[in-house]
Every structure is written in C-alpha cells, then in structure tokens.
Amino acid sequence: MVMLVQFSDVFPLKPSRYHEVTGAGAHSFASVCCGNTEGTAIWFVEGWVKEVVNPLGLQMHCDPHQVLIGKCNSPTDVLAATEDALRSGVVSLVIAELTTPLSLTSGRRLQLAAEAGGSTGLMIVSDGMGSNATQTRWHVAPVYSSDDSTHMQWSLNKNKTGTNGCWNVRWNETARRISVVSQHVERTAPSETLP
C-alpha cells in the first residue's frame, strides 16, 4: 500500500536543507516561506536582473523589514553568497533566484552548507534547471478563480523522504498562513439499474 504524503509533513520546508521551486507562482511560494520563518531571511539575485522583489510587496505574507535583498555580480557569486549565508546560520531562510542550471556538485555544496548552518535554503529555478541534491522540488502555479486571487496549486515533484503530492492552497489572510483547499468533486447521478 502506498502512503500518500501529508501536506504538514512537507510544509513548512524542512530546516537544515535546501529546496527548489519552479513555476509562475515561485515568488509567491518564496514570500510565504519568508512569513513562515522565524528571524531574518535574505534573498539573492543577480545585479543585472531588473525585476527584483520589492520587500513592500512581501507584506501580505511577512514583515518586509525581516527580508534583506542581496545583489550579486554573476550566477557564481549568487551561489557563493547563498552557500556562505546558509553555512553562517545567521539568517533563518536563504532564497536565491538562479538564472543558470544547478549542477549536482553545486546542489551538494548547498545541502552541506544548510546542514552546517541549520538554515533553510530555497532556490528559485526554471523548469529543468534544478539539482538532484535538493531535498524537495515544488512547482507552483496560480489557480484562476473569479472570487479569490490567492488560490495556488503546489505540486511536490521531488521528495527525498517520501512520496510526491499536489495540493490546492490559498493564503488565509486572517490566520496569516497557507490553508489547503478541498478539491472540488464532480458528482454524477447514480446510473439506473436495468431490470
């Protein structure tokens, strides 16, 4: 019998590990992770990237004063800064937007740094750019709804400690946390029995 993974077993993200997220909702996922962490988060990007996260845009999910933005000169510098921040243990969450694929070696180095510092790492990557060394890999996409713009689908595509899963979630503004939304089930009328 296959045991299905429970949402609470995989989110919030496991500390002392690094994780990856892809998809159109990746930045929202990272923002929610900032709100789920105690202490300071740091978010690394390459300096040439024009669309940088605005800390005020994070205030729906977290205190923007708890998020530092670090601009780096190159993809190599982003990885080096991420590794140093994870290893230091000074910040609770280290987020990095990566524009080049992660090698297995880079992924292992990030994993070792997260373990050494006790911090959680989250790499925002494009599809197919992740490393097999990651603890979990998520794909996040908006679920379009006329009455609620916070619905998202979080798919766990890689999980080193169990099975994968998929959940529709929404941001609960009152509780300031992610809530799993029940799947809509289409019911059909019972078929008529023949005599």
Summary of the structure (lengths in Angstrom):
residues: 195
radius of gyration: 18.4
end to end distance: 37.8
largest distance: 76.8
contacts: 589
relative contact order: 0.21
helix: 26%
strand: 28%
